[in-house]
Amino acid sequence: MIFELASFDKLNIYLSHNSYLVLFIILICITERDKMREDPLNFNVLNVTIEVVSAYGNVGFSTGYSCARKLKPDPSCKDAWYGFVGRWSDKES
């Protein structure tokens, strides 16, 4: 009985909320590793962490994507803000 309780506590530690956050951050960093090499100012571990924690907490905070922060300027790049339901607009309705 004592052994079963100890193994259950270990399972809770492995499957805690923080471990899921760390797992998702690692998976996103692996998936986006090419963009992290090409554009390290817009795609870095800090930005990924902020986005994941914000999404997990339903906060909606984002650092955004900025063409001004690109290391290699691209004339076709346009700053645009996107949200879950679509594009953010500066126009008043």
Buried (B, 14 or more C-beta within 10 A) or exposed (E): EEEEEEEEEEEEEEEEEEEEBEEBBEEBBEEBEEEBEEBBEBBBEEBBBBBBBBBEEEEEEBBBBEBEBBEEEEEEEEEEEEEEEEEEEEEEE
